[in-house]
Amino acid sequence: MRDPLPRPPFDQGLFLTHLNRGKSDYEQGRLEEAERELEEAYLLRPRDQNVLNLLGLVYFKQDKLEKAEEVYRKLASQSPDVPILFHNLGLIDFKLGRLDEAESAFLKALQLFGENPKINFYLGSIYERRQRFQDAIYQYRQAGANLMVRRVETKLAATPAGGTPRTQPKPDDTAEFKTRDLREALGMDPENALSPSDRLQPVSEALMSEKAPSPWDSALYHPTAPPPTLGPRQSLGGETPSTPDRAPAPRQAEVFRFLENHLMEINLAGKVYIKQGTIYSYGGNLTFWVKERRAGGHPSVVMITGNGTVLLTDKDREITFMHVEAGPLFVEPSHLLACEETLTPRYARMTGEQSLEFFALEGKGMVALSVVSKPLTLDVRADLPVSVPATAIICWTGALVPRVVQDRHLYEVMMASPDRPGPLLRLEGTGRLLVEQGVV
C-alpha cells in the first residue's frame, strides 16, 4: 500500500466522519463498507495508528492477508516497541505460510512481552512444521501445551537419526488472529487463545467424568498436568519391574501413561475400551460407541476409535496398570478403567443363588484398573481355595473355578458388616486373585 500523494490540509471533521463510520460498520459486521470508510480516513491521515489498526483487522477478517500484512508492517515500523503489533504480524505471516517471517515477528514480540504462552505455542507450531522437533518441544513446554509436547516427542521418536519422520505430518493450521482491544468484536474467547478454531465438544455429558472441566475450559484441550512418567506396571504377583533410563519404552508405555492427580493418558491410534463417565478430556479425531448398560448398576463400556489423546480419571480412585500376557483375566466391572483393543472385554456370568457378572479379557495387552485401596494379592492353590466378598474382588487369573456362595452369617463374620450382606465368591483351582483391602 503506497502512501497517498500530498493533499491539501484535510478537514478534521471529514476524517472523524469516515473513521467513526468505518468503526461502526466494522462493529456491525459490514466489512466492505468499513473498508471503504477506513480507506478514505487513511487517505486523510495515512499515519494514524487507530485507522491503520482497524483497517488491518478489516482486511484480515476478509482474508485479504497481503494487505493486512502491509498495514501491520507499517504499524510495527512506526512503533517498534509495541509487542502486540509484532504478535499480529506474526499471525498474519503464519496464515500466509511465510514461516521465516512469522518466526522473526514472533521472536521480536516475545522479546518485548518477556513471556507469552500464545507466542510460544505458535513458535512451537512453526518449528514442528519445519521438523525442528527439539525447538518445538521447548516452545510447547513454555506454552504449557503438554499434549502437543507428547505429540512432537512421538514424531521425534519415529525419526531416524539424521533422517526425516517415517510418516510425514500433515499441516494443521491452528492460527487464530488475536488482539487485546478487539477480542470481543472478533468473537474469540480470551482465555482459550491456544485452542484450534474447530473446538471439540463431548458427544454426551454421560461420557465425561464428574471431575472433568467445563467443555469450554481451555484445560479440556491443553491439560496442564506435569510431564507424564511411566508408573508401576503390576502383575498379579505384585511385582514392579524397573525400566532402565535409556531403554526404549515398550508399546504399552506409549499407549497408557500415568499422570498425577488420579489421571491417566491414552495415546490412541486405533481402538480402546474405557469405563463410561471417566473421560477428563480428549482431543483428536475420535468416535465414541457406548455399549448397552448391564444389570447391576455398573457403568457401560465405551469403545473409542480413531487417533487422538484421552485423559481418564475415576473420581479419587488410584490407577494401576497390568500387562496381560495370556488370558483370560476376569475383572470386576467397576474396576475396569480401560483396556487395549487386543483385550476385547466380554461379559461372563457367575451363577449361584445370586448371579454376578465379570469382564473376561482374553489376549495380550495393557489393562488400567481403578482401585480404592492398595491391591492385595492372594495365591489360590488346589488345596487352599479362597472365599472373599464379591464387593472386594478386583480381578483374578489362572485355572480358577468361581462359585457364588450366599451365606449371610459367614459374610457378617468375615466383614463385620451386618448392614451390608452380600454374596461371597469362592475360587477353587490354581491362580491368583487381586482384592481391595476393604469392602467397596
VEXDREN-2710 file (C-alpha; in Angstrom, 1 decimal):
% VEXDREN-2710
k/r/px/py/pz
1/MET/0.0/0.0/0.0
2/ARG/1.6/3.3/-1.1
3/ASP/1.3/6.4/1.0
4/PRO/-1.0/8.8/-0.8
5/LEU/0.3/11.9/-2.6
6/PRO/0.4/15.1/-0.5
7/ARG/-3.0/16.6/-0.2
8/PRO/-4.2/20.0/0.9
9/PRO/-4.8/20.3/4.7
10/PHE/-7.6/17.9/5.5
11/ASP/-10.9/18.6/7.2
12/GLN/-10.7/17.2/10.7
13/GLY/-14.5/16.8/10.7
14/LEU/-14.4/14.7/7.5
15/PHE/-11.6/12.5/8.9
16/LEU/-13.6/11.8/12.0
17/THR/-16.7/11.1/10.0
18/HIS/-15.0/8.4/7.9
19/LEU/-13.3/6.9/11.0
20/ASN/-16.4/6.7/13.0
21/ARG/-18.5/5.3/10.2
22/GLY/-15.8/2.7/9.5
23/LYS/-15.7/1.7/13.2
24/SER/-19.5/1.4/13.3
25/ASP/-19.6/-0.6/10.1
26/TYR/-16.9/-2.9/11.5
27/GLU/-18.7/-3.5/14.8
28/GLN/-21.9/-4.4/12.9
29/GLY/-20.1/-6.8/10.6
30/ARG/-20.4/-4.7/7.4
31/LEU/-16.8/-5.2/6.4
32/GLU/-16.9/-4.0/2.8
33/GLU/-18.5/-0.7/4.0
34/ALA/-16.0/-0.5/6.8
35/GLU/-13.1/-1.0/4.4
36/ARG/-14.3/1.9/2.1
37/GLU/-14.8/4.3/5.0
38/LEU/-11.4/3.5/6.6
39/GLU/-9.5/3.7/3.4
40/GLU/-11.0/7.3/3.0
41/ALA/-9.8/8.1/6.5
42/TYR/-6.4/6.6/5.7
43/LEU/-6.1/8.9/2.7
44/LEU/-6.6/11.8/5.0
45/ARG/-4.3/10.6/7.8
46/PRO/-2.0/7.8/6.4
47/ARG/-0.1/7.6/9.7
48/ASP/-2.9/7.5/12.1
49/GLN/-2.5/4.3/14.2
50/ASN/-6.1/3.9/15.0
51/VAL/-7.0/3.9/11.4
52/LEU/-4.2/1.5/10.4
53/ASN/-5.0/-1.0/13.2
54/LEU/-8.7/-1.1/12.4
55/LEU/-8.1/-1.3/8.7
56/GLY/-5.7/-4.2/9.3
57/LEU/-8.4/-6.0/11.2
58/VAL/-10.9/-5.4/8.4
59/TYR/-8.5/-6.8/5.8
60/PHE/-7.8/-9.8/8.0
61/LYS/-11.5/-10.6/8.5
62/GLN/-11.9/-10.6/4.7
63/ASP/-8.9/-12.8/4.2
64/LYS/-7.1/-10.0/2.5
65/LEU/-3.9/-11.1/4.2
66/GLU/-1.4/-9.4/1.9
67/LYS/-3.0/-6.0/2.6
68/ALA/-3.2/-6.8/6.3
69/GLU/0.4/-7.7/6.4
70/GLU/1.4/-4.4/4.8
71/VAL/-0.7/-2.5/7.3
72/TYR/0.9/-4.2/10.3
73/ARG/4.4/-3.8/8.9
74/LYS/3.8/-0.1/8.6
75/LEU/2.5/0.0/12.2
76/ALA/5.4/-2.1/13.5
77/SER/7.9/0.3/11.8
78/GLN/6.2/3.3/13.4
79/SER/6.0/1.7/16.9
80/PRO/8.9/-0.8/17.2
81/ASP/8.4/-1.2/20.9
82/VAL/4.7/-2.3/20.8
83/PRO/4.7/-6.2/21.2
84/ILE/1.0/-6.7/20.0
85/LEU/1.9/-5.3/16.6
86/PHE/4.6/-8.0/16.0
87/HIS/2.3/-10.6/17.5
88/ASN/-0.4/-9.8/14.9
89/LEU/2.2/-9.6/12.1
90/GLY/3.4/-13.0/13.1
91/LEU/-0.1/-14.4/13.0
92/ILE/-0.7/-13.0/9.5
93/ASP/2.6/-14.4/8.2
94/PHE/1.8/-17.7/9.8
95/LYS/-1.5/-17.9/8.0
96/LEU/0.2/-16.9/4.7
97/GLY/2.7/-19.8/5.2
98/ARG/5.6/-17.4/5.5
99/LEU/7.2/-19.3/8.4
100/ASP/10.6/-17.4/8.4
101/GLU/8.9/-14.0/8.6
102/ALA/6.4/-15.4/11.2
103/GLU/9.3/-16.7/13.3
104/SER/11.1/-13.4/13.2
105/ALA/7.9/-11.4/14.1
106/PHE/7.0/-13.8/17.0
107/LEU/10.6/-13.8/18.4
108/LYS/10.5/-10.0/18.4
109/ALA/7.1/-10.0/20.1
110/LEU/8.3/-12.5/22.7
111/GLN/11.4/-10.3/23.4
112/LEU/9.1/-7.3/24.0
113/PHE/6.5/-9.3/26.0
114/GLY/9.1/-11.0/28.2
115/GLU/6.9/-14.2/28.2
116/ASN/3.7/-15.1/26.4
117/PRO/2.4/-18.6/26.1
118/LYS/0.4/-17.8/23.0
119/ILE/3.6/-16.8/21.1
120/ASN/5.4/-19.9/22.5
121/PHE/2.6/-22.0/21.1
122/TYR/2.8/-20.6/17.6
123/LEU/6.6/-20.8/17.6
124/GLY/6.2/-24.5/18.6
125/SER/3.9/-25.0/15.6
126/ILE/6.4/-23.3/13.2
127/TYR/9.3/-25.5/14.5
128/GLU/7.1/-28.6/14.3
129/ARG/6.2/-28.0/10.7
130/ARG/9.9/-27.4/9.9
131/GLN/10.7/-30.6/11.7
132/ARG/12.9/-28.8/14.3
133/PHE/11.4/-31.1/16.9
134/GLN/13.7/-30.2/19.8
135/ASP/12.9/-26.5/19.4
136/ALA/9.2/-27.3/19.0
137/ILE/9.2/-29.3/22.3
138/TYR/10.8/-26.4/24.1
139/GLN/8.3/-23.9/22.9
140/TYR/5.3/-26.1/23.6
141/ARG/6.6/-26.7/27.1
142/GLN/6.9/-22.9/27.6
143/ALA/3.3/-22.6/26.4
144/GLY/2.1/-25.3/28.8
145/ALA/0.7/-27.3/25.8
146/ASN/1.6/-30.8/27.2
147/LEU/-0.4/-32.7/24.6
148/MET/1.5/-31.0/21.8
149/VAL/4.8/-31.9/23.6
150/ARG/3.9/-35.5/23.6
151/ARG/2.8/-35.4/20.0
152/VAL/6.1/-34.0/18.9
153/GLU/8.0/-36.4/21.2
154/THR/6.2/-39.2/19.3
155/LYS/7.3/-37.8/16.0
156/LEU/10.9/-37.3/17.3
157/ALA/11.0/-41.0/18.4
158/ALA/9.8/-42.0/14.9
159/THR/12.6/-40.0/13.2
160/PRO/15.7/-42.0/12.2
161/ALA/19.0/-40.3/13.2
162/GLY/19.8/-37.7/10.6
163/GLY/16.6/-38.5/8.7
164/THR/13.0/-37.5/8.3
165/PRO/10.0/-38.9/10.0
166/ARG/8.7/-42.2/8.6
167/THR/5.3/-40.7/8.3
168/GLN/5.2/-37.1/7.2
169/PRO/2.9/-35.0/9.4
170/LYS/0.0/-33.2/7.8
171/PRO/-0.1/-29.5/8.2
172/ASP/-2.6/-28.4/10.8
173/ASP/-3.3/-24.6/10.8
174/THR/-4.4/-23.7/14.3
175/ALA/-3.8/-20.0/14.0
176/GLU/-6.3/-17.5/15.2
177/PHE/-6.0/-13.7/14.9
178/LYS/-5.8/-12.1/18.3
179/THR/-5.8/-8.5/19.6
180/ARG/-6.2/-7.4/23.1
181/ASP/-8.5/-4.5/22.2
182/LEU/-10.9/-6.2/19.9
183/ARG/-11.2/-9.8/21.1
184/GLU/-14.9/-9.4/21.8
185/ALA/-15.6/-7.9/18.4
186/LEU/-13.9/-10.8/16.8
187/GLY/-16.0/-13.2/18.9
188/MET/-13.0/-15.0/20.5
189/ASP/-12.5/-16.4/23.9
190/PRO/-9.6/-14.6/25.5
191/GLU/-9.0/-17.4/28.0
192/ASN/-8.6/-20.1/25.3
193/ALA/-6.3/-18.4/22.8
194/LEU/-4.3/-21.5/22.0
195/SER/-7.2/-23.8/21.0
196/PRO/-7.8/-24.7/17.4
197/SER/-10.7/-22.9/15.8
198/ASP/-12.7/-26.2/15.5
199/ARG/-13.4/-26.8/19.1
200/LEU/-14.3/-30.3/20.4
201/GLN/-17.4/-30.9/22.3
202/PRO/-18.3/-34.0/24.3
203/VAL/-20.5/-36.5/22.5
204/SER/-22.5/-36.8/25.6
205/GLU/-22.2/-35.5/29.1
206/ALA/-22.5/-39.1/30.3
207/LEU/-19.1/-39.8/28.9
208/MET/-17.4/-37.1/31.0
209/SER/-16.0/-37.6/34.4
210/GLU/-17.5/-35.7/37.3
211/LYS/-14.1/-34.2/37.8
212/ALA/-13.8/-33.1/34.1
213/PRO/-13.6/-29.3/33.5
214/SER/-16.3/-27.5/31.6
215/PRO/-16.4/-28.4/27.9
216/TRP/-15.3/-24.8/27.2
217/ASP/-12.4/-24.8/29.7
218/SER/-9.1/-24.5/27.9
219/ALA/-7.7/-27.3/30.1
220/LEU/-10.0/-29.6/28.2
221/TYR/-7.8/-29.2/25.1
222/HIS/-4.4/-28.5/26.7
223/PRO/-4.3/-30.1/30.1
224/THR/-1.7/-28.6/32.4
225/ALA/-0.7/-31.8/34.0
226/PRO/3.0/-32.4/34.7
227/PRO/5.0/-34.3/32.0
228/PRO/3.9/-37.9/32.2
229/THR/6.1/-40.6/33.8
230/LEU/5.6/-44.3/33.5
231/GLY/4.2/-45.6/36.7
232/PRO/4.5/-49.1/38.1
233/ARG/3.2/-51.9/36.0
234/GLN/1.8/-54.6/38.2
235/SER/1.4/-58.2/37.7
236/LEU/-0.9/-60.4/39.8
237/GLY/2.3/-61.4/41.7
238/GLY/2.7/-57.9/42.9
239/GLU/6.0/-57.3/41.1
240/THR/7.0/-53.9/39.9
241/PRO/9.6/-54.2/37.2
242/SER/12.0/-51.3/36.8
243/THR/12.7/-49.6/33.5
244/PRO/16.3/-48.5/32.7
245/ASP/16.6/-44.8/32.0
246/ARG/17.8/-45.3/28.4
247/ALA/15.9/-48.4/27.5
248/PRO/13.4/-48.0/24.7
249/ALA/9.8/-47.8/26.1
250/PRO/7.6/-50.8/25.4
251/ARG/4.5/-50.4/23.4
252/GLN/2.3/-50.4/26.4
253/ALA/4.2/-47.4/27.8
254/GLU/3.3/-45.5/24.7
255/VAL/-0.4/-46.3/24.9
256/PHE/-1.1/-45.9/28.6
257/ARG/0.7/-43.3/30.8
258/PHE/0.4/-42.3/34.4
259/LEU/-0.3/-38.7/35.2
260/GLU/-0.6/-37.1/38.7
261/ASN/-3.8/-36.4/40.5
262/HIS/-5.5/-39.7/39.7
263/LEU/-5.2/-39.1/35.9
264/MET/-4.0/-41.4/33.1
265/GLU/-3.4/-40.7/29.5
266/ILE/-4.2/-42.9/26.5
267/ASN/-2.4/-42.2/23.2
268/LEU/-4.9/-43.7/20.8
269/ALA/-4.3/-44.9/17.3
270/GLY/-6.9/-47.5/16.6
271/LYS/-9.3/-48.7/19.3
272/VAL/-9.6/-48.8/23.1
273/TYR/-12.3/-49.7/25.6
274/ILE/-12.9/-47.5/28.7
275/LYS/-15.4/-47.2/31.5
276/GLN/-18.2/-44.7/30.9
277/GLY/-18.1/-41.5/32.8
278/THR/-14.3/-41.4/33.2
279/ILE/-13.2/-39.0/30.4
280/TYR/-11.4/-36.0/31.8
281/SER/-10.5/-34.5/28.4
282/TYR/-9.8/-35.6/24.9
283/GLY/-8.5/-34.4/21.6
284/GLY/-8.2/-35.7/18.1
285/ASN/-10.4/-37.4/15.6
286/LEU/-12.3/-39.8/17.8
287/THR/-15.6/-41.7/17.7
288/PHE/-17.4/-42.9/20.8
289/TRP/-19.6/-46.0/20.9
290/VAL/-21.5/-46.7/24.1
291/LYS/-22.4/-50.4/24.8
292/GLU/-25.7/-51.0/26.5
293/ARG/-25.8/-50.9/30.3
294/ARG/-26.0/-54.2/32.0
295/ALA/-28.0/-55.2/35.0
296/GLY/-26.3/-54.5/38.4
297/GLY/-25.8/-50.8/38.0
298/HIS/-22.2/-50.9/36.7
299/PRO/-21.3/-48.1/34.1
300/SER/-21.4/-49.1/30.5
301/VAL/-18.3/-49.8/28.4
302/VAL/-17.4/-47.2/25.8
303/MET/-15.4/-48.1/22.7
304/ILE/-13.3/-45.3/21.3
305/THR/-11.9/-45.4/17.8
306/GLY/-9.7/-43.0/15.9
307/ASN/-6.5/-41.1/16.5
308/GLY/-6.0/-38.8/19.4
309/THR/-5.4/-38.5/23.2
310/VAL/-7.8/-39.2/26.0
311/LEU/-7.3/-38.4/29.7
312/LEU/-9.2/-40.5/32.2
313/THR/-10.0/-40.2/35.9
314/ASP/-12.2/-42.3/38.1
315/LYS/-13.2/-39.9/40.9
316/ASP/-10.5/-40.2/43.6
317/ARG/-9.6/-43.8/42.8
318/GLU/-6.0/-44.8/42.3
319/ILE/-5.0/-46.2/38.9
320/THR/-2.8/-49.2/38.4
321/PHE/-1.6/-50.8/35.2
322/MET/-1.4/-54.5/34.4
323/HIS/0.1/-56.3/31.4
324/VAL/-1.8/-59.4/30.5
325/GLU/0.4/-61.9/28.8
326/ALA/-2.2/-64.7/28.5
327/GLY/-5.8/-64.6/29.4
328/PRO/-8.4/-64.8/30.3
329/LEU/-8.2/-62.1/33.0
330/PHE/-11.5/-61.7/34.9
331/VAL/-12.2/-58.2/36.1
332/GLU/-15.0/-56.9/38.3
333/PRO/-16.7/-54.3/36.1
334/SER/-16.5/-51.3/38.3
335/HIS/-12.7/-51.7/38.5
336/LEU/-12.0/-51.9/34.7
337/LEU/-11.0/-48.4/33.7
338/ALA/-9.5/-49.1/30.3
339/CYS/-8.0/-51.9/28.1
340/GLU/-6.4/-52.1/24.8
341/GLU/-8.2/-53.4/21.7
342/THR/-6.3/-56.7/21.9
343/LEU/-8.2/-57.4/25.1
344/THR/-11.8/-57.1/24.0
345/PRO/-14.0/-57.4/27.1
346/ARG/-16.9/-59.8/27.1
347/TYR/-19.3/-60.5/29.9
348/ALA/-19.0/-63.7/32.0
349/ARG/-21.8/-64.7/34.4
350/MET/-21.1/-66.4/37.7
351/THR/-24.2/-68.3/38.7
352/GLY/-25.4/-69.4/42.1
353/GLU/-28.2/-68.3/44.4
354/GLN/-27.3/-64.9/43.2
355/SER/-25.6/-64.3/39.9
356/LEU/-22.6/-62.0/39.3
357/GLU/-21.1/-60.6/36.2
358/PHE/-17.4/-60.1/35.4
359/PHE/-15.5/-59.0/32.4
360/ALA/-13.4/-61.7/30.7
361/LEU/-10.4/-60.3/28.9
362/GLU/-8.6/-62.7/26.6
363/GLY/-5.5/-61.9/24.6
364/LYS/-2.4/-59.9/25.3
365/GLY/-2.2/-56.2/26.2
366/MET/-2.5/-53.5/28.8
367/VAL/-5.3/-53.0/31.3
368/ALA/-5.9/-50.0/33.6
369/LEU/-7.6/-50.7/36.8
370/SER/-9.1/-48.1/39.2
371/VAL/-8.9/-49.1/42.9
372/VAL/-10.0/-47.6/46.2
373/SER/-7.2/-49.1/48.3
374/LYS/-3.8/-50.7/47.7
375/PRO/-4.5/-54.1/46.0
376/LEU/-3.7/-57.2/47.9
377/THR/-2.6/-60.4/46.0
378/LEU/-3.9/-63.8/47.2
379/ASP/-2.5/-67.1/45.9
380/VAL/-5.1/-69.8/45.3
381/ARG/-4.0/-73.4/45.3
382/ALA/-5.8/-76.7/44.8
383/ASP/-5.6/-77.4/48.5
384/LEU/-6.3/-73.9/49.5
385/PRO/-9.4/-72.4/47.9
386/VAL/-10.2/-68.8/48.7
387/SER/-13.6/-67.2/49.6
388/VAL/-13.9/-63.4/49.5
389/PRO/-16.8/-60.9/49.4
390/ALA/-17.7/-60.2/45.8
391/THR/-17.5/-56.5/46.5
392/ALA/-13.8/-56.7/47.4
393/ILE/-12.7/-58.5/44.2
394/ILE/-10.7/-56.6/41.6
395/CYS/-9.6/-59.4/39.2
396/TRP/-8.2/-62.9/39.0
397/THR/-6.3/-65.0/36.6
398/GLY/-5.3/-68.7/36.2
399/ALA/-7.2/-72.0/36.2
400/LEU/-9.7/-71.0/38.8
401/VAL/-13.3/-72.1/39.0
402/PRO/-15.6/-69.4/40.7
403/ARG/-18.8/-70.2/42.5
404/VAL/-21.2/-67.7/44.1
405/VAL/-22.0/-68.5/47.8
406/GLN/-24.8/-66.8/49.6
407/ASP/-24.2/-67.0/53.3
408/ARG/-25.3/-64.0/55.3
409/HIS/-23.8/-65.3/58.6
410/LEU/-20.4/-66.0/57.1
411/TYR/-20.3/-62.7/55.4
412/GLU/-21.1/-60.9/58.7
413/VAL/-18.3/-62.8/60.5
414/MET/-15.8/-62.1/57.8
415/MET/-16.5/-58.4/57.3
416/ALA/-18.4/-57.4/60.4
417/SER/-20.9/-55.6/58.2
418/PRO/-24.4/-56.9/59.1
419/ASP/-25.9/-53.9/57.4
420/ARG/-24.3/-54.8/54.0
421/PRO/-24.8/-58.5/53.5
422/GLY/-23.9/-59.8/50.1
423/PRO/-22.6/-62.8/48.1
424/LEU/-19.2/-64.4/48.6
425/LEU/-17.2/-65.7/45.7
426/ARG/-15.4/-69.0/46.3
427/LEU/-12.5/-69.7/43.9
428/GLU/-11.0/-73.2/43.6
429/GLY/-8.1/-74.4/41.5
430/THR/-4.7/-72.7/40.9
431/GLY/-4.3/-69.0/40.2
432/ARG/-4.0/-65.5/41.7
433/LEU/-6.6/-63.1/43.0
434/LEU/-6.4/-59.3/43.4
435/VAL/-8.6/-57.8/46.0
436/GLU/-9.3/-54.5/47.7
437/GLN/-8.1/-54.3/51.3
438/GLY/-11.5/-53.0/52.3
439/VAL/-15.1/-53.7/51.0
440/VAL/-16.0/-51.2/48.3
END
